[in-house]
Amino acid sequence: MAPSTVLRWRRAPSRSHKGLARGFGLLSDGTRLGILAELSKGPKNVTGLRKALKLKQPTVSHHLGLLRMGRLVNGERQGKAVVCTTDKTNLKALASALARLMPK
């Protein structure tokens, strides 16, 4: 997914259906939803996510990479670890785009 895809949803949702579909595609995987659910409880590094989700490190890192590329998760280096958080702005933009698709 292009790094600016989520940001374009707020500006012109009618012209970015493909970007919106890619964003929802990121949410269509149980592992990625699990990661987002854990991060909604607070910041965690890969080790914390791995233990909470009972997954192997490469699996967590792979899915985190996809979520970061889609700008749904942010990472900040703290020493040797990267601490991840949800990107609330872009998750809200995704939810808002979905709400605009609902009938009135």
Secondary structure as a PSIPRED ss2 file (coil, helix, strand):
# PSIPRED VFORMAT (PSIPRED V4.0)

   1 M C   1.000  0.000  0.000
   2 A C   1.000  0.000  0.000
   3 P C   1.000  0.000  0.000
   4 S C   1.000  0.000  0.000
   5 T H   0.000  1.000  0.000
   6 V H   0.000  1.000  0.000
   7 L H   0.000  1.000  0.000
   8 R H   0.000  1.000  0.000
   9 W H   0.000  1.000  0.000
  10 R H   0.000  1.000  0.000
  11 R H   0.000  1.000  0.000
  12 A C   1.000  0.000  0.000
  13 P H   0.000  1.000  0.000
  14 S H   0.000  1.000  0.000
  15 R H   0.000  1.000  0.000
  16 S C   1.000  0.000  0.000
  17 H H   0.000  1.000  0.000
  18 K H   0.000  1.000  0.000
  19 G H   0.000  1.000  0.000
  20 L H   0.000  1.000  0.000
  21 A H   0.000  1.000  0.000
  22 R H   0.000  1.000  0.000
  23 G H   0.000  1.000  0.000
  24 F H   0.000  1.000  0.000
  25 G H   0.000  1.000  0.000
  26 L H   0.000  1.000  0.000
  27 L C   1.000  0.000  0.000
  28 S C   1.000  0.000  0.000
  29 D C   1.000  0.000  0.000
  30 G H   0.000  1.000  0.000
  31 T H   0.000  1.000  0.000
  32 R H   0.000  1.000  0.000
  33 L H   0.000  1.000  0.000
  34 G H   0.000  1.000  0.000
  35 I H   0.000  1.000  0.000
  36 L H   0.000  1.000  0.000
  37 A H   0.000  1.000  0.000
  38 E H   0.000  1.000  0.000
  39 L H   0.000  1.000  0.000
  40 S H   0.000  1.000  0.000
  41 K C   1.000  0.000  0.000
  42 G C   1.000  0.000  0.000
  43 P C   1.000  0.000  0.000
  44 K E   0.000  0.000  1.000
  45 N E   0.000  0.000  1.000
  46 V H   0.000  1.000  0.000
  47 T H   0.000  1.000  0.000
  48 G H   0.000  1.000  0.000
  49 L H   0.000  1.000  0.000
  50 R H   0.000  1.000  0.000
  51 K H   0.000  1.000  0.000
  52 A H   0.000  1.000  0.000
  53 L H   0.000  1.000  0.000
  54 K C   1.000  0.000  0.000
  55 L C   1.000  0.000  0.000
  56 K C   1.000  0.000  0.000
  57 Q H   0.000  1.000  0.000
  58 P H   0.000  1.000  0.000
  59 T H   0.000  1.000  0.000
  60 V H   0.000  1.000  0.000
  61 S H   0.000  1.000  0.000
  62 H H   0.000  1.000  0.000
  63 H H   0.000  1.000  0.000
  64 L H   0.000  1.000  0.000
  65 G H   0.000  1.000  0.000
  66 L H   0.000  1.000  0.000
  67 L H   0.000  1.000  0.000
  68 R H   0.000  1.000  0.000
  69 M H   0.000  1.000  0.000
  70 G C   1.000  0.000  0.000
  71 R C   1.000  0.000  0.000
  72 L C   1.000  0.000  0.000
  73 V E   0.000  0.000  1.000
  74 N E   0.000  0.000  1.000
  75 G E   0.000  0.000  1.000
  76 E E   0.000  0.000  1.000
  77 R E   0.000  0.000  1.000
  78 Q E   0.000  0.000  1.000
  79 G C   1.000  0.000  0.000
  80 K C   1.000  0.000  0.000
  81 A E   0.000  0.000  1.000
  82 V E   0.000  0.000  1.000
  83 V E   0.000  0.000  1.000
  84 C E   0.000  0.000  1.000
  85 T E   0.000  0.000  1.000
  86 T E   0.000  0.000  1.000
  87 D C   1.000  0.000  0.000
  88 K H   0.000  1.000  0.000
  89 T H   0.000  1.000  0.000
  90 N H   0.000  1.000  0.000
  91 L H   0.000  1.000  0.000
  92 K H   0.000  1.000  0.000
  93 A H   0.000  1.000  0.000
  94 L H   0.000  1.000  0.000
  95 A H   0.000  1.000  0.000
  96 S H   0.000  1.000  0.000
  97 A H   0.000  1.000  0.000
  98 L H   0.000  1.000  0.000
  99 A H   0.000  1.000  0.000
 100 R H   0.000  1.000  0.000
 101 L H   0.000  1.000  0.000
 102 M C   1.000  0.000  0.000
 103 P C   1.000  0.000  0.000
 104 K C   1.000  0.000  0.000
